[in-house]
């Protein structure tokens, strides 16, 4: 290779986008270096694989290569697998075979990533068996992961069981696949059997528990991970733990996560920073959430939306709207989640006109189609304010079928504002939509009571009893010694309930003036 190629390769390393890449490519052509396979391959790889590249430009380059090698084909297949149209990688594989080029051990991991359906996977599986790569540990781990990602756990386990070489990726892929299908117990058995665990395997099992709403178990696993001291938690683990802490109100554990981030000097990037904001707002620690938000070097629409939503649900409506204005000044375009937070803020503060204006701006200014959640916020806002006609009209304009929550908002508005007649009709409709939701029956009973129709109240209670419908029990939680304890109304399942109820009895006696 010519000595003048080295400066060109250095320029290629520093390319920040396609504009610079095209300039380097042009220089390579002028100097006669484009004919060198290594330089051509490096230019092709940048275009096909780099997030700053252009796959369409890579395709133009590839089509001009007279005799593409397996390296060139692998580059194009890999680029497809990383794109929004991964299945095109299978077309490149088929073209490669038609042109008489045999795959190598690097071909199949990329080709497997391109398989979005189990049917295609089985075809590729047959190819790798044909070419004798079924014993390669990296090919096997890619195959197990591909089957697990497609939800075909039967074949994933079959490949896993037949392979003499199982690396951490194989085990972790099975754990993630089992969790995705709700089989957390099997995932935990696999995790416990693993001969070696890394941060990815810990992340998979903790995330799997969180995804299946087993938050207490996820936190317990995290404590086990900390105690082992063999593997340090990565960002993915910390995000999952923060989600679990948010759900349980486990403040001490979540606070430890931020301390750990600071102590280890970890990058509090977008995902981790947003998870911290969500955690602190759900624990009611708005100043801590704001502190994390301000410290974030980069804030995307998700981070802004988390801050807006957190303020809104904690009753800081004006602050939420101020953050929204600040977001727009920073040039960040809102998304559908942002507007749920904005409408929630307007709802809490009773800002009807501001809510109407933002609901209108969604579609007319930002081209965001309102979802059922946005309509639910608006109907609730109007119903709370007593604009029952406006709420009913908005329900009639919905492009989708209104759900029980929307009718429930109108029902509560009818009861609160003395429109009992309309409320009874709405209540009947709500029960038709949610026949197993105890709260809907309570709403209808309240409507009957507001109208003075006590026979209707008795009828609703009788129907509830006949259908075996119970009202949702209220609950609260406290954190003691780093452990979150959840209490339901009339709950007798807690291991210390006799002592708890005895203490409550004593407290009630102390609070009762007559005693």
N, C-alpha and C positions, 0 to 999 in steps of 0.2 A: 504494500500500500504506500502511496506517495507520502513523503514527509509533510507536505503541505496540508494533509488531511487532518492532522492533529488540531490546528487552530479551528478548523471547521467543526470538529467534534466538540471542542470546548464551547463554541458558540451554540451548538445544538443543546448542550447541557443547560445553558442559561436561557433558553427560549421560554417566554412566559405566555405565549399564545400563538395562534396561527399566523399572525402578521409577521412575527419574527421568524417562524418556521419557514414560511414561504420565501423570505429573503435568504435564509441559509440554503434552502433547496435550489434557488436560482443561482447562488454563488457556486454550489456544487456542480451544477450543470455547466456553468461558464468555465470552471477549472477542470472539467472533465472527470470529476470525482464521483459523479452520480452512478457511474458504471460499476463502482466497487460495491460488492455485495454487502459488506458490513455497514457502509454509510447508508446505502439504500434501505437496509433493514432497520437501521436506527431511526431514519426519517419516517418510515412506515409505522414503526412501533409508537412513535410519539403521536402521530395522527390517529391511530386506531385505539390506543390504550390510555393515553394521558387524558385527564379530565379537561385539559386545556386544548386538546386536539380537535380534530374534525374527522368523523368516520367517513363522510362522503368524499373528502379529499384523499383519505387512505384508500378508498375503493378505486379512485381514479389512478393512484399510483400503482396499486396492485394489478389493475387491468393492463398496465403497460409493462409489467415484468414478463419477459419472454418465457422463462422457465422457472416458475415459482418453486422454491424448495419447501420442505415440510415446516421450516421455521416461519416462512412467509404465511403459509396456510394457518399455522398455529396462532400467529399474531392476529389474523383476521377473525378466526373463530373466537379467540379470547376477547377481542374488541366487541364482537356481537354479544357475547355472554355478559358483558358489562353494560350493554346499552338497554334502551327501552324495548328493543325487539330481539330478545335473546335467541328466539327460535331460528333466526336467520343463520346462526352459527351452524345449525344442522345442514342447511343448504350448502354452506361452504365445505362442510365435511363431505357431503355427497359429491360435490364438484371435484374435490381433491381426489377422491377415490376413482371418479370417472377418468381423470387425467393420469391415472396410474401412479399417484404418489402415495406411499404407504405411511400410516401414522406412526408416531413414536410415543414414548412414555409420557411426553408432555401434552400430547394431543387430547387425550381422553378427559383429564380433569377439566379442561376448558369446554370440551364438547358436552360433558355431563351437566355443566352449569347452564348450558343453553337449553336443556330439556325442561320444559314447563309442564309436561304431562307424563304420566307413568308409561303410557304406550311408547313414546319416543325413547324413554329410558331403557326399556327392554330391548329396543332395536340396537341402541348403542352398546348395551350390555353384551349382546350377541357379537358385536364387532370386536370388543376388547377381548372376549374369549377366543375369537378367531385368531387374533394377532398375538395371543399369549401374554397379555398384560394383567391377567386376573390375579397374579401373585404379587404385583407391585403394591407396596403399602400405601403409596399416595393415590394410586388409581382406585384401590379398594376403599380408602377413606372417602374419596370423592363420590364413589358409587353409593356407599351407605348414606352419605349426606344428601345426595340427590333423591334417593328413594324416600328418605325421611321427610325432606322438604315437600315432596309431592304427596305425602300422607300415606304412602304404601309401606306401612311398617312391617308387613309380612315379608316382603322381599328384602327390606332393609335388614331385618334380623337374619334372613336366609344368607345374604352375602356376608354379614358379620360372623355368623356361626361357622361358615365354610372357610373363612380366611384364617390362615395360621399366624398372620401378622396383623395385629390390631394396635393402632396408635391411639393417642388421646382424642384425635379428631373423630375416629370411629365411635368411641364410647360417647363422646359429647353429642354427636349427631343423633344417636339413638335416644339419649336423654331428652334432647330438645324435641325430637319427633314424638316421643311418648307424652310429654307435657302438652304439646300442641293438640293432641287428641284427648286430653283430659285424664290420661292414665298416669297420674303423678306417683302413685304407689309403685308402679313398675319402674318408673324413672328413678325413684329413690333407691330401689334395689340395685339397679345398674350402677348408680353413683357409688353406693357403698361397696360394690364389687370391684370398682376400678383399681387396678394395681398402682396407678399413678394419676394424680390430679393436678391440673394447672388452673390458672385464673379463669380460663374459658369454660372449663367444666364446672367450677364453682358458680360462675355467672349463669350457666345454662340451668342448673338445678334451682338456684335462688330465683331467677327470672321465671322459671316454669311454675314455681309455687305462687308467685305474685300474679301471674297471668290467670291462674285458677283460683284466685282470691283466698289463698291459704297464707294470709299475711303473717300471722303469728309464727307459723312454721318456717316461713322465709327468714324472719328475724332470728329465730333460734338457729337456723343453719348458718346465718352470718356470724353469730356469736361463736359457733363451733369453728368456723373458718378463722376468726380472729385468734381463738385460743390455740389453734394448731401452729400458727406462726410460720408455716411452711410456704404459704403462698400469700402474697399481698393482694388485697382487693383492687381490681381495676375499675375504670370508670363505669362500665356496664353493671358491675356488681353494686356499686354505690348508688346508681340511679334506681335499680330495682329495690334496694333497701329503703331508699327515701320514699318510694311509692308505697311500700308496706307500712312504713312509719306514718305516712300521711293518712292511710286508711285506718290505722289503729290509734292515732294520736300518741304514738310512742315518741315523745319529745326528746328524751334523754339520748336515745339511740340515734335519732336523726341529727341532733346537735353534735354527737360524736363524729358523725360523717364529715361535717364541715370542719371540725377541728383536725381531723385526719387529713383532709385536703390541704389545709394550711400547713400542717406539720410536715407533710411529705412533699410540699411544693408542687402538687399536682395542678395541671391546667384545668381551671374551672371553665370549661368550654360551654357551648350552647346547651347541649343536652343536660349536663350536670348542673349548670347554673339554673336552668329552667326547672329542673327537679327540686332544687333547693328552694326556689321561690314558691313553687307549689306546696312543698312541705311546710314552710313557715306560715304561709297564708292559711292553710288548713288547720294549723295549730293556733291561729289567731295572733301570731307574732309578726305583725305587719311591718314594724320598724326593721326587724331582721331581714324580712323579705326585700324591703326597699334597699337595705345595705348591700345585699347580694346583687340586686339588680343594677345598682349604680356601679358596683365594682366590675361588672362584666365588660370586658374589652369590646366584644362584639355582641349585638343583640338583634336577633331576627324576629320575625312576626310572632313566632311561638313564645319567645321570652316576653315580648310586650303583652301578648294576649294573656299569658299566665299572670302577669302583674295586674292587669286590668280586671281579670276575673277574680283574683284573690281579694282585691279591694272591694269589688262589687258585692261578693257574697258575705263579706264582713261588714256590710253597711256603710262603707266609705264611698258612697256613690259619686260625690263631687270630685274626690281624689281620683277615682277611676276614670272619670270623664276628662280630667286634667291630663292624666297619663296618655289618654287617647289623643288629645290635642298635641301633646309632646311627640308622640309617635309619628303623627302626620308631618310635623315640622322636621323630623329627622328623615323624611322621605321614605318611610316604611309603609307599604300598602297593606291595609287590613285584610284579613281573610274571614271566612265564615265564623270561626271560633271567636275572633275579636268581637264580632257583632253580637254574639251571644252574651259576652261579658258586658258590652255597652247597654244592651236592652235589659239585662239583669240589673245593672246600676240604675237605669231609669225606673225600673219596676220598684226597686227598694225605696227610692226617693219619691215615687209618685210623679215623676217628670213626664207627663203624658205627651206634651207637644214635642219635647226633645226626643222622646221615644219614637213618635211618629216620624220625625224628621230623619232620624238615623235609619229607621226601617225602610223609609223611602230611598235614602241615599244608597243603601245596600245594592239595590238592583239598578237604579238609574245612574249612579255615579261610579260605583265600583264593579258593576256587572256581576254581582254575586246573587245567585238565586236563593231566596229564603228557604230553609228547611223546616221540618215540623217543629224543631226546637225554637227557631226564631218566631214562628207563629205562636207557639205556646207562651213565650215571653210577652209578646204583644197582647194576646188575648188576656193574659193574667193582669197585665198593666191596666188595660181598659176596664176589665171587670172590677178590679180593686178600686179604681177611681169612680165607679158607678156608671160608666158609659156602657151599659149592657147592650144597647142597640148596636153601638159601634163594634163591640166584641162579637156579637152574633153575626153582623155583616162580614166581619173579617173572616170568621169561620166559613161562611158561605163562599168566600172568594178563594179559599185555599185550593191549590191545584192537586193536593193529595188528600186522602181521607183523614179527617181529624181523629186523633187518638183519645183515649180515656182521660189523659192528663189535661188536654185542652178543654174538653167538656167539663171536667172537674173544676177548672178555674172559673168557667162561666157559672157553674152551679154555686160555688162559694160566693161569687159576686152577687148572685140572685138572693142568697140567704142573707148576706151582710147588708144589702141595700133594700131589703123589704119587698123584693119581687118574688114572693113565694110561689105564685101561680106558674110563672115561667120556670122557676126552680124545680118544681115537681116534674114537669115535662122533660127538662134537661136531665134530672136525676135518673129517670127511667131509661133514658138513652145511654147514660153512663154505665148503668148496670148491665145493659145489653152488650156493651163493648168490653167491660171488665167484670164478668160474673164471679171471679174468684178474688177480687180486690175488696177487702173489708172496708177500706176507707170510703169507697164509692157508696156503699150502703149507708154508712154513717152520714154522708152528705145528703142523701135522699131523705133519711129520717129527719135531719135538721130542717130540710125544706118543708116537710110535712108539719113539723113542730112549729115553724115560723108561720105557717098558714092556719095553725090551730087545729089541724086534722090529726088528732091523736090516734084515731083508728088506723091511719096510714103509717104512723110510727110503729104501732104494734104489728102491723102487717109486715113491715120491713124486717123487724126483729125476728118474726116467725120464719120468714123466707131465709134469712141468714142461718138460722138454726137448722132448718130442713136441708139446706145445701151444705152445711158444715163449713161455713165461711167464718173466719175469725178476723178480728181487727189486728192490725200490726201493733205489736207491743213496743212501747217506748223503751229506749235504752240510753245508757250513759257509760262513760269509761273514765278510769283514773289510772295514773302511772305511779307505781310504787316500787322503788328499788330497781328501776330500769325495766320492769315488767308491766305491760298494759293489762288491766283487768276490765272486762266488759260486764255490765249488769243490765238485765232485762227486768221489766215490770213483773213482779210475782215470780222471779226466777229462783228456783230451788236447786239448780244444777251446780252452782259454784261450790267448790269443796269446803269453803268456810262460811256457807250461808247461815248456819245457826248462830254463830258468833256475830255475824254482820247484822242479822235481824234483832238479836238481843241488844246490840249497841244502838240500833235505830230506835228501839223501844225506849231505851234509857234517854236518848236525845229528845224524843217526843215528849216524854214526861217532864224534862227540864224546860222545854219550850211552852208547855201548856200552863197558862197562868192559873187555871183552876186547881192545879196540883200543888 
